[in-house]
Each structure stands twice: as C-alpha cells, then as structure tokens.
C-alpha cells in the first residue's frame, strides 16, 4: 500500500512560541484526504533525509572545489553560515564559539542551515546545490 508523505516543520521556541514551515501546504494536503486517519509523529532531531542531503551536497561541493575530505568542506560551510554554539569558560568567564554538529540540530535548525548553505555556496563558489528533494531514487 502506497503512503503519501505530508510534511510540515514546526519549531517550538523556549518561550513556547510556534514557528511553522510549510503549514499551508500541509493543511491543504490533509484536506485532500477527507475521512482518513493520520498518525503524526513529532521529532526534534534533524531528519535522515536532511542528513543525507547535507552529505550529498558536501560530496558535490568537495569535488567542485578539489577537496578530498567532505568533512572539511562541511565545517567550512557551517562556519560561514554561523552554525556555532557559544560556551562560557567557568574559570575566566570568557565566551568562545564551538562549531556545531548537524547531528544535534533540530529539523528547523537544519532547514535554516541548509537554506543558508545554498545561498552561501551559490554566492561564494558560484555553484548551485540542488533542492533537497531532487535526489534521484533508484529501485532495483
């Protein structure tokens, strides 16, 4: 049985504020399925699809710039896109930044990072990263 994938991203801030991405498309798609029941699962961690797309992009960009290590390219892009955590040294009180891992990113944070990465890469490297849902699916 085939399943339609209907998706929206909802970010709940620490103050309880709600930011929804793709909500109007989500509700419109739901209305196409009147009388059906849906099981909704909430996740705060970035999706597997987002992770796969990120590393697909980093492989393409690494090849484009002649870098063998896609991790190096990923770190450069994350740094340019401001994907940092701030930490305070408890002894000195000094504030320092540490580059974040995408593994700890929420769905919304990853979406924002990916949008920034697309813009940065196009502007800085004159290279277009494909839209996230454009990977080819091959069945065997």
C-alpha positions in Angstrom: 0.0 0.0 0.0 1.5 3.4 -1.0 1.7 6.2 1.5 1.5 9.8 0.8 4.1 11.9 2.7 2.6 15.0 4.1 5.1 17.2 5.9 5.3 20.4 7.9 8.1 21.6 10.2 7.0 23.1 13.5 9.6 24.8 15.7 8.6 25.5 19.3 10.7 28.1 20.9 11.9 28.1 24.5 9.3 30.7 25.3 6.6 28.5 23.8 6.3 30.4 20.6 5.5 28.4 17.5 7.0 28.8 14.0 5.6 26.6 11.3 7.2 26.0 7.9 5.1 24.6 5.1 1.9 24.7 7.2 -0.5 25.9 4.5 0.7 23.2 2.1 0.4 20.7 4.9 -3.2 21.6 5.7 -4.2 21.7 2.0 -2.8 18.2 1.5 -4.7 17.0 4.6 -8.0 18.3 3.2 -7.4 16.1 0.1 -7.8 13.1 2.4 -11.1 13.7 4.0 -12.3 10.8 6.1 -8.8 9.4 6.6 -6.9 9.0 9.8 -3.3 10.1 10.2 -0.6 9.1 12.6 1.5 12.1 13.5 5.0 11.8 14.9 6.9 14.7 16.3 10.6 14.8 16.1 13.1 17.5 17.3 16.2 16.0 15.7 17.0 16.6 12.1 15.6 14.1 9.7 17.5 11.3 8.0 16.6 12.9 4.7 18.1 16.2 5.8 21.3 14.4 6.9 21.5 12.5 3.6 21.0 15.7 1.6 23.6 17.6 3.6 26.3 14.9 2.9 25.3 14.6 -0.7 25.8 18.4 -1.1 29.1 18.3 0.8 30.4 15.5 -1.6 29.4 17.5 -4.6 30.9 20.7 -3.3 34.2 18.9 -2.2 34.5 17.6 -5.7 33.8 21.0 -7.2 36.5 22.7 -5.1 39.0 19.9 -5.3 38.9 19.0 -1.6 39.1 15.2 -0.8 37.6 15.5 2.7 33.8 16.3 2.7 34.0 16.8 6.5 36.4 19.7 5.9 34.0 21.3 3.4 31.1 20.7 5.8 32.9 22.5 8.6 33.8 25.4 6.3 30.2 25.8 5.1 28.8 25.6 8.7 31.3 28.2 9.9 30.4 30.6 7.1 26.7 30.1 7.8 27.2 30.8 11.5 26.4 27.3 12.8 28.1 27.9 16.2 27.3 27.2 19.9 28.6 29.7 22.4 30.2 28.4 25.6 31.5 30.2 28.7 34.7 29.3 30.4 33.7 28.9 34.0 37.2 29.9 35.3 37.8 33.0 33.1 34.3 34.0 32.1 35.5 34.1 28.5 32.9 33.4 25.9 34.0 31.2 23.0 32.4 29.6 20.0 32.4 25.9 19.0 31.3 24.7 15.6 28.1 22.7 16.0 27.5 19.2 14.7 24.5 18.7 12.4 23.7 15.6 14.4 22.4 17.8 17.3 20.4 20.1 15.0 16.6 20.2 15.2 14.6 19.9 12.0 14.0 23.6 11.9 17.7 24.5 12.6 18.8 22.1 9.8 16.3 23.6 7.4 17.7 27.1 8.1 21.3 25.9 7.9 20.6 24.2 4.5 18.9 27.4 3.2 21.9 29.5 4.3 24.3 26.9 2.8 22.6 27.0 -0.6 22.9 30.8 -0.7 26.5 30.9 0.5 27.7 28.2 -1.8 26.0 29.8 -4.8 27.4 33.2 -4.0 30.9 32.2 -2.9 31.6 29.2 -5.1 29.3 30.0 -8.0 27.9 26.5 -7.5 24.3 25.6 -7.2 23.3 23.0 -4.6 20.2 21.1 -5.8 16.9 21.4 -4.0 16.8 18.9 -1.1 14.1 16.7 -2.6 15.8 16.4 -6.0 17.9 13.3 -5.3 17.3 10.5 -7.8 15.6 7.5 -6.4 16.6 4.2 -8.0 14.7 1.0 -7.5 16.4 -2.3 -8.1 
